[in-house]
Amino acid sequence: MMYIVFIMSVLYVVGFIGFSSKPSPVYGGMSLVVSGGLGCGIIMGSGGSFLGLVVFLVYLGGMMVVFGYTIAMATEEYPETWGSNVVVLGAFLVGLLMEVFMIMWLFSGEHELMGFYFGGLEDLMVLGEEGFEYVREDYSGGASLYSYGFWFLAMAGWMLFVSIFIAIEVTRKRY
Amino acid sequence: MNPLALSLILTTLLAGTLITMMSSHWLTAWMGLEMNMLTMIPILMKTTNPRSTEAATKYFMTQAMASMMLMMALTINLMYSGQWSITKMTNPVASNMALMALMTKLGSAPFHFWVPEVTQGVELTPGMILLTWQKLAPLSLLYQMATYTNTNLIYLSGLLSILIGGWGGLNQTQLRKILAYSSISHMGWMLIILPFNPTLTLLNLTIYIMLTLSIFMILTNTFTTSMSSLTLMWNKTPAMTIMLMTTLLSLGGLPPLSGFMPKWLMIHELTKNNSIIMPLTMAIMALLNMYFYMRLIYYSSLTILPSTNNMKMTWRFTNTKHTMTLPTLITLSNMLLPLTPMISMLE
């Protein structure tokens, strides 16, 4: 299990290939769920337990659920899957082939795989102006968004608000 | 569009560019670029035909890909250097990838393919915003990070842009595509001088924006989008036809008009740095641009095509388009050359 994070990132890329080969959004959504879960696993394997659970909650539990329901409303009778169309299958296989080549290249080189440090998120860092307060890095990241990164949060909230307006403008009566 | 939604979207467009131009942290710069891209989409889709939708989709796809590459570049930079500053991207992989992403956002070759198609697919006013305002944010980032990039890549892209901007515009009859190729060509000029003297990049950007704004506003006022409508412009507004002529000559870089100033100073700067073949090639390729501007001038001002007699006398309707900024812009785009010593204020 030394390579668990590596395996999870390879499967993460395979999940991305799964929806980039453009099957129907039903199957694409399933692939996104798999990739999202594996991404959460990567973050957790690097020590960031809090952020991984945030990914699960917000991304999978919020975004993907809404996405899944909207797709379910707009579904068609014969959705295109990976095996139904030769183009989709071909794209998926090409992506898989590239990933296999990359893994072969990674394992053939002189550098060893354990050179990647996968534990960066469980370090302790100093947060706060006075005194020495050691907190975990992932917790402090989430907290800093609301204290030092207030304007980041404001801009992110503003853009989410504007995105609603954009989505409504785009989906008005157009052909 | 609903005025409330339009004002919100335009405010966010402004805010996006300003955030990018004011930032020293890569994440805020990227955030501003994303804000620009997202709010540009409904502006491009203001008209309800499928052509605009297709153009907005193409714009979104290319710009999203460029933003993705930029994000990867800056995370690679973070991995190898541990800091987020824009001016110190010392890792070559990161800086070259960021360079390519920003070149895609600007529309310079070999990532220029979206510019003519998107500009042609939308109306004149969104096309104007696309070719002028959207250049500010990526160029401000390029201005800061260009010192650590591979200059060969910058020269290659710049030369290719000038070539493609020149040759690509030769076979066009639609004015928006001609202005798109002109934009590609001017981006090439701006890129090449970036390693030598970045102030001249800003000067070229300023004068290019003034010229492009003038031309777009003249075209908007007379409702011309193709060369065939240009031939009828003498009848509607003879004054604007003459102004179009001088502004197009200025865009081509002809002395004694303003457009000559950046080209002259750039060639001067390049020859001061012992580079002879490149400014020679650039100057000769700028003549290709000049050829199709001359074709536009010929058909709009220098020739009156044969027509029946009743077409020679049009009824003058009142102009409903606002022309408030147009006289100032035309004056600035034609007569700025004597003020060349004032470029020291750009430094």
Boltz contact constraints between the chains, C-beta under 6 A:
constraints:
  - contact:
      token1: [A, 159]
      token2: [B, 35]
      max_distance: 6.0
  - contact:
      token1: [A, 162]
      token2: [B, 12]
      max_distance: 6.0
  - contact:
      token1: [A, 165]
      token2: [B, 5]
      max_distance: 6.0
  - contact:
      token1: [A, 165]
      token2: [B, 8]
      max_distance: 6.0
  - contact:
      token1: [A, 166]
      token2: [B, 42]
      max_distance: 6.0
  - contact:
      token1: [A, 169]
      token2: [B, 42]
      max_distance: 6.0
  - contact:
      token1: [A, 170]
      token2: [B, 42]
      max_distance: 6.0
  - contact:
      token1: [A, 174]
      token2: [B, 48]
      max_distance: 6.0
  - contact:
      token1: [A, 174]
      token2: [B, 53]
      max_distance: 6.0
  - contact:
      token1: [A, 175]
      token2: [B, 50]
      max_distance: 6.0
